[in-house]
Structures are given as structure tokens and as C-alpha cells.
């Protein structure tokens, strides 16, 4: 139980704090770093192939499986990890997190760090728009807006079609990762059908310290 508890805790922290913590905790990103827009529509989603340098390609499904107030339930599913992560996300930040790993019972986490506001997402607002381009992927051909951001001399390019929920990403390329749309999902529903058990997060510093992950300064906790 202790090992499973630690894995759950690390997974939620990874989801909340981003790919940097994931890389430290598992030697590679647990979840794809999303840079895009914010275009959620219930039932919509996308399946991606994520290719990180020096790692096998992985598939991730991202779907909008519900709405609650001004937030949307975004579900991420990795067939390779047998993991489902569902989080209630709004412009104000991450509000709730539910996880299910394999045959273990579904868990709703409490006492978690506050997550970022809806994806690194205002990429459309903060990046240079290079104009319209046509991009062909296994999911089809899309007319996209091409956005580019440069940080420390490294370019991040993202091609966005706002008709693809939830983030509009058709393709993204960073120095370390390529993300490509494989399939547009319609009629999405949650893979977590049971009522989740409430689970209090262990002490953050102890949990992350045991995994060799440094807790960012100023992280806030939800109680």
C-alpha cells in the first residue's frame, strides 16, 4: 500500500506541477506538456503520439468528459501505463483530481498543491502568430494557426485548430518533444465509472523528497 500511495501522490503532483517534476520522478514525462489554446467541448477529445528524445513514443488520450460550474473535467488516459487521470480545470486553476491506476480503486485526492491555470494554454495569447498553415497527420488534414514562442534561444512551435477539443493542438514541436494528433475523439465519456474514494495527500515535502523531486517554492496546498 505504501508504494502505491507514493506512486499516486507523485502522479498527482506531476500532473499539478508539470513535466519538470515528472521527468525527475520517473525519468520522463508522465503526462504530455500541453501548450495550446483552451477550447473544451464536452464529449470532444484527441489522441496523440508523444515522442520525447531518447524515449519510446507514447500515446495519450485527452478528452472532455463533463462540465461542473465554470470548470471542465479533462481526462487523460495512457494505455501503456494503465492509468486514468481526471481533473476539473478552469481558467482559475485545477480544482479536483481523480485517478485510477490499473485495477486499483479510483481515488479523489485532497490536500494537493494548487495546479496551474487552464493549460500552459494561453499559448495563443502569448506567442507569435506566424499565420495559417495546412498540416496533415494520421487524423486528417487541418488548417491551423502556427504559433511560435522562443525561450532562451529555443523555439516551441504549435499548430492549432480550435475545432479540436480541448486544447486545439494538431502538432507541437519543442527541442525535446514532438506531439502529433493521431485521432479526433467524439462522444467521449469517462473511463472512471465508480465513485472515487477520498484520499488525503501525504506530506508533500516527504513524498517528493523520497522520490528525489524538489518542491517548488511558494506552492499552495488545498485542504
Helices and strands as residue ranges (DSSP letters): H 2-17, H 19-26, E 45-52, E 58-68, E 71-78, E 83-90, E 93-101, E 107-110, G 119-121, H 123-126, E 128-137, E 140-151, E 154-160, E 169-173, E 177-185, E 197-200, H 204-210
